[in-house]
């Protein structure tokens, strides 16, 4: 599901998770949650149910969707910077 369709679905009363894949195979998924202070954040959940990424908090659900789109767009980079040295 592309991000624009997902945004429309949520704002039209749809579900709160975006499945990233099709078919019977389990795929990673993004899940949007609301925090105790009425802000939103998302998780990237692995096929085995483990949290891979937890985002910062956003003031709106729409901003959380924009954050997901950024991860989908830029998350495929092969650049790794190790700043521990």
C-alpha positions in Angstrom: 0.0 0.0 0.0 1.6 3.3 -0.9 1.8 6.0 1.7 -0.9 8.3 0.2 -3.4 5.5 0.1 -2.5 4.6 3.7 -2.9 8.2 4.8 -6.3 8.4 3.1 -7.4 5.1 4.7 -6.5 6.3 8.2 -8.1 9.7 7.9 -11.2 8.0 6.4 -11.5 5.6 9.4 -9.2 2.8 8.5 -6.8 0.6 10.5 -3.7 1.8 12.2 -1.0 -0.5 10.8 0.6 -0.6 7.4 1.5 -4.1 6.1 4.7 -3.9 4.0 4.2 -6.9 1.7 1.7 -9.2 0.2 1.0 -12.9 0.2 1.1 -15.5 2.9 4.7 -14.8 4.0 5.0 -12.7 7.1 6.5 -9.3 6.3 7.8 -6.5 8.5 5.1 -3.9 9.3 4.8 -0.3 10.5 2.4 0.2 13.5 1.3 3.7 14.6 0.7 4.2 18.3 -0.4 7.0 20.5 1.6 8.1 23.5 0.5 9.1 26.9 0.9 12.8 26.1 -1.5 12.5 23.1 1.3 12.4 20.5 2.0 9.7 17.9 4.9 7.4 17.1 5.5 4.4 14.9 7.2 1.1 15.3 8.8 -1.1 12.6 8.0 -4.7 13.7 10.0 -7.6 12.3 8.2 -10.8 11.0 8.9 -12.5 14.3 7.3 -9.7 16.3 10.4 -7.9 17.5 10.6 -4.1 17.5 13.3 -3.0 15.0 12.7 0.7 15.1 10.8 3.1 17.4 10.4 6.6 16.0 10.4 10.0 17.7 7.0 11.3 18.8 5.0 13.4 16.4 2.3 16.0 17.1 -0.1 14.5 14.5 -0.8 11.2 13.0 -0.2 12.6 9.6 3.3 13.5 10.6 3.9 10.0 11.8 2.9 8.8 8.3 5.3 11.2 6.8 8.0 9.7 9.1 7.1 6.2 7.9 7.4 7.4 4.3 10.9 8.8 5.0 12.0 5.5 6.5 10.6 3.7 3.5 12.3 6.1 1.1 15.7 6.5 2.7 15.9 3.3 4.7 17.4 1.4 1.8 20.7 3.2 1.9 23.9 1.1 2.2 25.8 3.8 4.0 26.7 3.0 7.5 28.5 5.5 9.6 30.1 4.2 12.8 30.6 7.2 15.1 31.8 5.2 18.0 35.5 5.3 17.0 
